[in-house]
Amino acid sequence: WLNVTTATWPLESDANILKKIFYGVLWCSYALNGITSILALLMGIYHYRQDIILIDDMKQFSFKATSQELTLRRNNLKNTSIFLVFMFTVFVSGGSIFVFAPSVLHNRDIPLNTIYPFLMEKSWAIYLIYVLNTYTVMQAFCAISVDIMVIAMLSYASFKFIILGIKLQNITSNDELKNFVMEHQDTIRYVTIIEHTVTPIVVKSIIAACTYLITCSLLLLNNIPFLHITQFAAVTILSFTRLLVCSCVAQAASNLTSLITVSSWLESSTMRKNILFIIQRCQKPITISVSGIVPALSLKFCGLVIYKTFSYIMTLRAILKV
């Protein structure tokens, strides 16, 4: 069942039409996931120089920021760091389960269900394949570094808006207001660059998380060894955790309109033109979105993805029981 649900092994010849259709859908989803991964990598290469600029901007902040801003930055990272530690824990435990599975499963000699065009009767061949499989598992799970980079960029963009919000509430002169407008424009430009860079990765993460959850649920519905379920559960938890963290940090980059109404300089007649300009620009929230797929990356969207996936699983469970 493990090989069938991962579309790496053909169905039985006497399988009914529903199983054949479901298997075809699974195979297409895995093929699509592989294709989108390649496209995401190509898009990442195209935006590579922009990534360097974004990362360099984060590094420069630590040299230019005041002590108060650095304190705010550390406090802002506390909640995110909890999720990152959890992701790293799942990453290590999940990779270890894959690597050490052969020591528990007597019917498997190597971590992955791979087949090579030569005999594996020699002990040196088994050791060599074991090392290669372990290296493959490490490469797969080290994709977490890409997730951390995306989370760091989104978190830094959100923090820039937090700093802008504090500055907005403390503006007392027209010059300070003009400087705020320029900083706000630079931050919007920064988020636009981030959006072009991370959206392929975000879409791929959503597809992967839903696919992993559906596959893991199918394993739970069948008589599958607990170790196999644990392997898929680790990958599923890691996928949804990174989606949740990305949604959390992306949601913080919201509009600043509510802060304008509580600012002390609102009644100053000499600033009304600039105030109206800021209000007009802040009416539209700054979001990470993908046209037709992700309306706005936020906790609400993350919850909707989880809800829809579980709804699909329950429907699929009812169909398979018929």
TORNU-906974 format. One record per residue: residue in three letters; x, y, z of N, C-alpha, C, O, CB in turn. Coordinates in steps of 0.1 Angstrom, whole numbers, plus 2048, in hexadecimal, padded with zeros to 3 digits. Glycine has a CB too. Layout:
N
AlaXYZXYZXYZXYZXYZ ...
This chain:
322
Trp8087F480080080080080980D8008058177FA7F780080C Leu81480C80781D81880782181B7F98218277F5829815810 Asn8258117F182A8147E481F8197DB8218217D28318087DE Val8138137DD8078167D48038257D780182C7CE7FC80D7D7 Thr8028287E47FD8367E78078417E480484C7E27FA8377F6 Thr81483D7E281E8477DD8208467CE82984C7C982B8457E5 Ala81883E7C781883C7B98268377B482A83B7A981584A7B2 Thr82C82F7BB8398297B783881B7B48428147B184482B7C2 Trp82C8157B58298077B281C8067AB81280C7AF82A7FE7BF Pro81A7FE7A180E7FD7998037F67A28067EE7AB8107F578D Leu7F67F979E7EB7F27A57EA7E47A17F07DF7977DE7FA7A2 Glu7E27DC7A97DF7CE7A57D67CE7997CF7D87967D87C77B1 Ser7D77C37927D07C27857C17C27877B97C677E7D47B677E Asp7BC7BE7937AE7BD7967A87C979D79E7C87A37AB7B079D Ala7B07D479E7AB7E07A579F7E579E79E7E57927B77EA7A5 Asn7967EB7A77897F07A178C7FE79B79780379C77F7F17AC Ile78280379578381078D78681C79678E825792777812785 Leu78081C7A27838277AC7928277B07988327B177A8267B8 Lys79781C7B37A581B7B67AE8207AB7B88267AD7A980D7BB Lys7AB81C79F7B38207937B282F7917BC83578E7AE818786 Ile7A68347937A58437917AD84A79C7B4854799796847792 Phe7AB8457A87B384C7B37C284A7B27C98547B47AE8457C1 Tyr7C683F7AD7D583D7AA7DA8467A07E484C7A17D782E7A6 Gly7D18487957D585278B7D68607907DF86778C7CB85177F Val7CD8647987CD87179E7DA8737A77E087D7A67C18747A6 Leu7DD8697AF7E98697B77F586A7AF7FE8737B27EA85D7C0 Trp7F68627A480286379C80487079580F876795801858791 Cys7F98767917F988378B7FE88E7958058977917EC887784 Ser7F988D7A17FC8967AB80B8967AF8128A07B07F48947B8 Tyr81188A7AF81F8887B282788D7A68328947A882387A7B5 Ala82388A79A82A88F78E82989F78E8338A578B82488A781 Leu81E8A479181C8B37928258B979C82B8C479A80E8B7794 Asn8268B27A882F8B77B283D8B87AE8448C17B182D8AF7BF Gly8418AD7A784F8AD7A28528B879885C8BE7988528A079C Ile8488BA78F84A8C578484A8D278B8528DB78783E8C477A Thr8418D57948408E279B84D8E47A38528F07A48348E37A4 Ser8538D97A88608DB7B086B8E07A68728E97AA8648CE7B6 Ile86B8DA79A8758DF7908728ED78C87C8F578C8758D5784 Leu8668F178A8628FE78686690879286B91378F8538FF783 Ala86390479E86690C7A987690E7AA87A91A7AE8619067B6 Leu87D9047A888C9057A889190F79D89A91779F8938F87A7 Leu88B90E79188E91678688B92578989392E786887912779 Met87F92778F87C93579388593A79E88894679E86D935798 Gly8899317A78939357B18A09397AB8A69437B089592A7BB Ile8A59327A18B193679A8B09437948B994C7948B592B790 Tyr8A494678D8A29537878A295E7908A796978D89495277F His89D95C79C89C9677A68A89667B08A796C7BB88F9667AE Tyr8B295E7AD8BD95C7B68C49697BB8C796B7C68C89537B0 Arg8C69727B18CD97F7B58C49877BE8C998E7C78D09877A8 Gln8B79867BC8AE98E7C48AE9887D38AD98F7DC8A098D7BF Asp8B097B7D48B19757E18BD97A7E88BC97C7F48B19657DF Ile8C897B7E18D49807E78D298E7ED8D69927F88E09807DD Ile8CA9977E58C79A47E98BF9A47F68C19AC7FF8C09AC7DE Leu8B599B7F68AB99A8018B399680E8B199C8188A09917FE Ile8BB98C80C8C39878188CD99181D8CF9928298CA979814 Asp8D39988138DD9A28178D69AE81F8DC9B38288E49A880B Asp8CA9B181B8C29BB8218BF9B78308C09C08398B59BE81A Met8BC9AB8328BA9A68408C79A78488C79AA8548B5997840 Lys8D29A48428DF9A58498E39B384D8E89B68578EA99E841 Gln8E09BC8438E39CA8458DB9D08518DF9DA8578E19D2839 Phe8CF9CB8538C69D085D8CD9CF86B8CC9D98738B99C985E Ser8D49C486E8DA9C387B8E59CD87E8E89D08898E09B587C Phe8EB9D38738F59DD8748EF9EB8768F59F487C8FF9DC869 Lys8E49ED86F8DE9FA86F8D39FD8798D0A0887D8D89FD861 Ala8CE9F287F8C29F38888C79F98968D29F789A8BC9E688A Thr8BDA0089C8C0A058AA8BE9F98B48B99EF8B08B6A118AD Ser8C29FC8C08C09F18CA8B29EE8CD8AE9E28CF8C79F68D7 Gln8A99F88CC89B9F68CD8959ED8C288D9E48C5893A038CE Glu8999EF8B68959E78AB89A9D98AC8939D08A889A9EE89D Leu8A69D78B08AC9CA8B28A49C28BD8A29B68BB8BB9CA8B6 Thr8A09C98C78989C38D288B9BE8CC8869B38CF8969CC8DE Leu8849C78C48789C48BE8799B88B58709AF8B48729D08B7 Arg8849B88AE8879AD8A488899F8AC8839958A78949AF89C Arg88F99F8B78919938BF88398E8C48809828C489B9958CA Asn87B9988C986E9948CE86598F8C385D9868C58689A08D5 Asn8669958B785E9918AC8629838A785997B8A286099A8A0 Leu86E97F8A98739718A58709668AF87295B8AC8829728A2 Lys86C96A8BB86A9608C585F9558C18629498C28669668D3 Asn85495A8BD8499518B984D9498AD84A93D8AD83C9598B6 Thr85394F8A385794889786293D89B86293289585D95188D Ser86B9418A48769378A887092A8AE8769208AC88093E8B1 Ile86592B8B585F91F8BB85B9168AF85E90A8B08539238C3 Phe85591B8A585191389A85D90D89285D90288E84891A890 Leu86791589187391188A87A90589287F8FC88C87D91D888 Val87B90689F8808FB8A78788EF8A587E8E48A48818FF8B6 Phe86B8F08A58628E58A38658DF8958658D28948538E98A4 Met8668E788B8698E287D8768DB87D8778D08778698EE873 Phe8808E088388D8DA88388D8CC88B8938C28878988E388A Thr8858CB8968838BF89D87D8B48948818A989487B8C18AA Val8728B888D86B8AF8848748AB87987489F87585E8B587F Phe87C8B48748858B286988F8A786D89289E86688D8BE865 Val8958A887989F89F87E89989188189E88787C8A68A488A Ser88E89188888788588B88287D87E88387187D87C887895 Gly87C88587587787F86988287986088186E85B870889861 Gly88D88085F89887B85789E86F85E8A28658578A3885856 Ser89F86F86B8A486387389C8578718A184C8708A6866882 Ile88E85987188584D86F88884786188883B860877852870 Phe88984F85788C84A84A89A84284989B83784488C85583F Val8A484884F8B184284F8B28358568B982C8528BC84C854 Phe8AC8358628AE82986B8A281F86A8A18168718AF82E879 Ala89982186088E81885E89280A85B88C80186088581D852 Pro89D8078538A17FA8518A57F285D8A47E585D8AD7F9847 Ser8A97F98688AC7F18748A07EC87C8A17E48848B57FA87D Val8947F28788887EE87E8807E487587A7DA87A87F7FA882 Leu87F7E88688787E085E8817D585988C7D78538737E9853 His87D7C885B8857BD8578847BA84888D7B48438817B185F Asn87A7C08418797BE83387F7C882B87D7C981F86A7BC82F Arg8877D183188E7DC82989D7DD82E8A07DD83A8877E982C Asp8A57DE8248B47DF8278B97ED8258C47F082B8BB7D681D Ile8B27F681E8B680481B8AB80D81F89F8098208BA80580D Pro8AE81A8228A382382689882681C88D8278218AA83082A Leu89B82680F89182A80588E81E7FD8968147FC8968357FD Asn88281E7F787E8137EE8848157E087D8167D686E8127ED Thr8918157DF8988177D389D80A7CD8A08017D48A48217D4 Ile89D8097C08A27FD7B98AD8017AF8AC80B7A88967F67B1 Tyr8B87FA7B08C47FD7A88C77F179E8C47E67A18D08007B1 Pro8CC7F47938CF7EA7888DB7E178B8E27DE7828D07F177B Phe8DD7DD7978E77D479B8E47CC7A78DB7D17AF8F57DB79C Leu8EA7C17A98E77B97B58EC7BF7C28F67C67C28EE7AB7B3 Met8E47BD7CC8E77C37D98EA7B87E48E87BA7F08DC7CC7DF Glu8F07AD7DF8F37A27E89007A57F09017A07FB8F47957E0 Lys9097AC7EA9157B07F19137BA7FC90A7C37FA9207B57E7 Ser9197B88079187C281291C7D080E9167DA81391F7BD81E Trp9277D180692C7DE8039227E67FA9207F27FB9397DD7FB Ala91A7DE7F29107E57E99047EA7F28FF7F57F090A7DB7DF Ile9017E27FC8F67E78058FA7F380D8F37FD80F8F27DB80F Tyr9077F381290C7FF81990D80B81090981681591A7FC81F Leu9118098049128157FB90481A7F89028277F89188107ED Ile8FA8127F58EC8167F38E681D7FF8DF8277FE8E380B7EE Tyr8EA81780B8E581D8178EA82C8198E283581D8E9815823 Val8F782D8168FD83B8178F684480D8F385081090C83A815 Leu8F48408008ED8487F68DF84B7FA8DB8577F88EE8417E9 Asn8D88427FF8CA8448048CA84E80F8C18578108C3837808 Thr8D384D8198D48568248D786481F8D186E8248DF85282E Tyr8E08668158E38738108D78798098D58858098EF871806 Thr8CF8708028C38757FB8B987A8058B28848038BC86A7F3 Val8B78738108AE87781B8B38848218AA88D8238AD86C826 Met8C08868238C58928288C289E81F8BF8A98238D489182B Gln8C489C8128C18A68088B28AA8088AF8B68078C58A17FA Ala8AA8A080989B8A38098978AB8158908B5814893896808 Phe89C8A78218988AE82D89F8BB82F89B8C483689A8A5839 Cys8AB8BD8288B28CA8298AB8D58218AF8E08218C08C8824 Ala8A08D181A8988DB8148928E581E88D8F081A88D8D580B Ile8938E182B88E8EA8358968F783689190183A88F8E3843 Ser8A28F78318AA9038308A490D8278A491982A8B990082C Val89E90981C89791281388B91881A88892381889390A806 Asp88390F82187891482987C91E833875928834871908830 Ile88791C83A88B92684488F93383D88D93E84389792084C Met89593283189993F82A88C94682688C9538288A193B81D Val88293F82187594681E86F94C82A86A95782A86B93C817 Ile86E94483586894984187095684686A95F84B86893E84C Ala87D95584588596184A88296D84288197884889495D849 Met88196C83587E97882C87097D82F86E98983087F97481D Leu86697483185897983485897F84285198984484E96D833 Ser85F97984B85F97F85986698C859861995860867975862 Tyr87098E85187799B85186E9A684A86E9B184F88499A849 Ala8679A284085D9AB83A8529AF84384F9BB8448579A582D Ser84D9A684B8439A98558499B28608429BC86483D99C85B Phe8559B086485B9B886E85D9C786985C9D08718689B2872 Lys8609C885C8629D68578559DD8588559E985A8669D5848 Phe8499D785683C9DD8588399E08668339EB8698319D5852 Ile83E9D887083D9DB87E8449E888183F9F08898419CF886 Ile8509E987D8589F587F852A01879851A0C87F8679F3879 Leu84CA0086D845A0B867839A0F86F836A1B870841A07858 Gly832A05875826A0887D82AA10889823A1A88D81F9FC881 Ile835A0D88F83AA1489B83EA2389783BA2C89E846A0D8A2 Lys845A2488C849A3188783DA3A88483DA46886852A3087B Leu833A3387E827A3B87A820A4188681BA4C88581DA31873 Gln820A3A891819A3F89D821A4A8A481BA518AC816A338A7 Asn82EA4B8A1836A558A783AA6189E843A698A2843A4E8AC Ile833A62893836A6D88A831A7A890825A7B894830A6A87C Thr839A8588F835A92895837A9D88B833AA888D83DA958A1 Ser83EA9A87F840AA587683EAA086783DA9486584FAAA877 Asn83DAAA85E83BAA6850847A9F84A845A96842838AB3848 Asp853AA384E85FA9C84985FA8D84D863A8584586CAA384E Glu85BA8B85A85BA7D85E850A75856852A69854858A7C86D Leu845A7B85383BA7584B840A7283D83DA6783882EA7E84B Lys847A7B83784DA7882A857A6D82A857A64821854A85824 Asn85FA6C835869A61836861A54838866A49833872A64842 Phe856A5483F84EA48841849A43833849A37831843A4B84B Val844A4D82B83EA4981E849A42816846A3880F839A55817 Met855A47816860A4180E864A33813866A2A80C86DA4A80E Glu864A32821867A2582685CA1B82385FA0F821869A26836 His850A1F824845A17821845A12812843A06810837A1E823 Gln849A1A80984AA177FB856A0D7F9854A037F284DA237F2 Asp861A0E80086CA057FF8689F780586C9ED7FF878A0A807 Thr8609F780F85C9EA8158529E380C8539D780B8559ED823 Ile8499EB8058409E57FC8489DE7F08459D37EB8369EF7F6 Arg8529E67EC85B9E07E18629D47E58639CA7DE8659EB7DD Tyr8669D37F286D9C87F78649BC7F88689B17F48729CA806 Val8579BE7FC84D9B37FC84A9AE7EE8489A27EC8409B8803 Thr84A9B77E48479B37D78529AA7D184F9A07CB8469C07CE Ile85E9AD7D586A9A47D18689967D786A98C7D18779AB7D4 Ile8659977E486398A7EC8589827E58599767E486098D7FA Glu84D9887E28419817DC84597A7CF84296E7CD83698B7D9 His84D9807C785197A7BA85B96E7BD85C9657B58589847B1 Thr86296F7C886C9647CB8669587D286994D7CE87796A7D4 Val85D95B7DC85894F7E484B9497E084893E7E48569547F2 Thr8439507D783694A7D383793C7CD82F9337D082F9537CA Pro8419397C484292B7BF8449217CA83F9167C984D92A7B4 Ile84C9257D484F91C7DF84391A7E884090F7EC85B9217E7 Val83B9257EA82F9247F282591B7EB81F9137F28299327F4 Val82391D7DE8199147D781D9067D88158FD7DA8189197C8 Lys82A9037D582F8F57D682D8F07E482A8E47E683E8F57D2 Ser82F8F87EF82E8F37FC81F8F07FF81C8E68068328FE806 Ile8168F87FA8078F57FC8048E77F67FD8DF7FC7FF9007F7 Ile8088E57E98058D97E280B8CD7EA8058C37EB80A8D97D4 Ala8188CE7EE81F8C37F48188C08028168B480582D8C77F7 Ala8148CA80A80E8C88178018C18157FE8B781D80C8D581E Cys7F98C580C7EC8BE80A7EE8B08057E78A780A7E38C67FF Thr7F78AD7FC7FA8A07F77FF8978027FB88B8038048A07EB Tyr80889C80A80D89481580289081F80288582481989B81D Leu7F989A8227EF89782C7E588D8277E188482E7E78A482F Ile7E288D81A7D98848147DF8768147D886C8177D5888805 Thr7EC8758107F38688107F486281E7F285682080186A80A Cys7F786B8287F88668367EB86183B7EA8578427FD87183F Ser7E08678377D286383B7CF8568357C884D83B7C886E838 Leu7D38538287D08478227D883B8297D383082A7D4847813 Leu7E483E82D7EB8348357E58318427E58258467FA839838 Leu7DF83B8497D88388557CB8308537C782885C7D484585C Leu7C58308477B98298457BC81A8417B28128407B182F839 Asn7C88178407CC80983C7D68038467DB80A84E7D280982D Asn7D77F68457E07EF84E7EF7F184A7F57E88447DC7E084F Ile7F47FC84E80280084A80A80085780680486180280E843 Pro8177FB85681F7FB86282180A86782181386082D7F685E Phe82180A87482281787B82E82087782D82C87682281588A Leu83981987484582187084382886384783386185181786F His83C82285983982884D83083584F83283F84983281F843 Ile82683385881D83E85B82584A86182385585E81283A864 Thr82E84686A83785087183F85886784186486884084987B Gln84585185D84D85885384586284C84986E84A85284D849 Phe83985E84783086884082B87384982987E845825861839 Ala82886F85682387985F82D88486282A89086381F87286C Ala83A88086384588A8658468948598478A085B852883867 Val84588F84D8468988418398A084183A8AC83D84788F834 Thr82E89B8448218A28448218AE84E81D8B984B815899846 Ile8258AB85A8268B58658308C086182D8CC86382A8AE872 Leu83B8BC85B8458C685783F8CF84C8428DB84C8528BF852 Ser8388C98438328D18388288DB83C8288E783882C8C882D Phe81F8D78458158E084A81B8EA8548158F585580A8D8851 Thr8258E785B82B8F08658318FC85D8309078618358E986D Arg8398F885283F90384A83490C8448369188428498FD840 Leu82990683F81E90E839818917844815922841814905833 Leu81791285081191A85B81A92585F81593086180F911868 Val82792386083192D86383193885883194485B83F928865 Cys83193484C83193E84182594684182595283F832936833 Ser81994084580D94784580D95185180895C84F80193D847 Cys81394D85C81395686881B96386581796E86881994F874 Val82796185F83096C85D82B97585182D98185183E96785A Ala82496F84881F97683C81397F84181198A83B81B96D831 Gln80B97A84A7FF98184F80398E8567FB9988567F7979858 Ala80F98E85C81399A8648159A685B8149B285F81F99786B Ala8179A484E8199AF84580C9B48408099B48348229AB838 Ser8049B98497F69BE8467F79CD8448019D48457EC9BA850 Asn7EB9D38417EB9E283F7ED9EA84C7EB9E58577DE9E6838 Leu7F09F684A7F39FF8557E8A098587EAA1385F800A06853 Thr7DCA078517D2A118527CDA138607CAA1F8657C6A0D849 Ser7CCA098687C7A0A8767D0A1287F7CCA188887C59FC87C Leu7DDA1287B7E7A1A8837E6A298817E9A318897F5A15881 Ile7E1A2C8757E0A3A8717D5A4187A7D7A4D87E7DCA3C862 Thr7CBA3A87D7C0A408847C3A438937BCA4B89A7B3A38884 Val7CEA3D8987D1A3F8A67DEA488A77E4A498B27D3A328AD Ser7E2A4D89C7EFA5689D7EBA638A27E0A698A07F5A5788F Ser7F5A698A97F3A768B07F2A828A67EEA8D8AA7FEA798BA Trp7F7A8089A7F8A8C8907ECA8C8877EDA9387D805A8B889 Leu7E2A848897D7A8387F7D0A9087C7CCA938717CDA79884 Glu7CFA998877C8AA68857D0AB187F7CBABC87D7C2AAA892 Ser7DCAAE87C7E5AB98767E1ABB8677E2AB285F7F4AB5877 Ser7DCAC78647D7ACB8577E2ACB84C7DFAC88417D0AD8857 Thr7EEACE8507F9ACE8467FDAC0841804ABF837805AD584C Met7F8AB68487FCAA98447F1AA183D7F3A9583A801AA1850 Arg7E6AA783B7DAA9F8367DCA998297D8A8E8267CEAA8835 Lys7E4AA08207E6A9A8137EEA8D8147EBA8380D7EDAA480A Asn7F9A8E81C801A8281E7F9A778257FBA6B82280EA85825 Ile7F1A7B82E7E9A718367E0A6982C7DFA5D82D7E1A78841 Leu7D9A718237D0A6B81A7D7A618107D2A5780C7C8A75812 Phe7E4A6580D7ECA5D8047EFA5080B7EFA458057F9A64800 Ile7F3A508177F7A4481F7EAA3B8217EBA2F81F7FCA4882D Ile7DFA418247D3A398267CFA328197CCA268197C7A4282A Gln7D0A3980E7CDA338017D6A287FE7D2A1D7F97CEA3E7F6 Arg7E3A298017ECA1E7FE7EBA138087EEA078047FBA247FE Cys7E7A158147E6A0B81E7D9A0381E7D79F98257E8A1182C Gln7CFA088167C2A028157C39F38107BC9EA8157B9A0980C Lys7CC9F18077CF9E38027D99DC80A7E59E180A7D29E47F2 Pro7D69D18107E09CA8197EC9C58107EA9C18057D99BF820 Ile7F79C58168039C08108039B18128059AC81E8119C7815 Thr8019A980880099A80A80999380080D9987F67F1996808 Ile80C98680481397D7FB8089757F480196D7FB81D974802 Ser8069767E77FB96F7E07FF96A7D380996E7CD7EF9797DF Val7F79607CE7F995A7C17EB95B7BA7E29557BF7FF94C7C1 Ser7EB9617AF7DE9637A87D79567A57DD94D79E7E096B79B Gly7CB9547A97C39487A77C693D7AF7BF9337AF7C5944799 Ile7D093E7B87D49327C17D49367CF7CD9317D87E292D7BD Val7DC9417D37DD9457E07D89547E17E095D7DD7EC9447E6 Pro7CC9567E67C79647E67D096D7EF7D39797EC7B99647EB Ala7D49687FB7DD96F8047E296480E7DA95E8157D597A80B Leu7EF96380F7F595A8187F395F8267F996982A805958815 Ser7EB95882E7E895C83C7E39508437E294583E7DD96783B Leu7E19528507DC9478597CE9428547CB9368557DB94B867 Lys7C694C84F7B994884A7BA93F83E7B393583D7B1954847 Phe7C39428357C59398297CB92C82D7C79228287CE94081F Cys7D492C8377DA91F83C7CF9168427CF90A83F7E5922846 Gly7C691C84A7BB9148507B290F8457AD9048467B491D859 Leu7B091783B7A79138307AD9078287A68FE8247A491E826 Val7BA9078267C18FC81F7BF8EF8277BC8E58227D08FF81D Ile7C28F08347C08E483D7B28DF83D7B08D383D7C58E884C Tyr7A88E883E79A8E583E7968DE8317908D38327918F1841 Lys79A8E38267968DD81979D8D08177978C681279B8E780E Thr7AA8CE81C7B18C181B7AA8B78237A88AB81E7BF8C381F Phe7A68BA82F79F8B08387928AD83278D8A183479E8B5846 Ser78B8B682C77E8B482677F8AA81B7778A18197778C1821 Tyr78A8AC81378D8A380879089580D78C88B8077988A87FF Ile79889481879B88781E78F87F82378E8738207A5889829 Met78688682977A88082E77187B82376B87082377288A837 Thr77088381876987F80C76F87280676886980276888A802 Leu77C8738057848677FF78285B80778185080279386B7FD Arg78285D81478085181E77384B81C77183F81C78285682C Ala76985381A75B84E81875A84680B75383C80A751859818 Ile76184B8007618457F37688377F476382D7EE76784E7E9 Leu7738377FA77B82A7FB77482080377781480178982D801 Lys76B82480D76481A81575881480E75380A812760820822 Val75481A8037488157FB74C8087F57438027EE7438207F1 
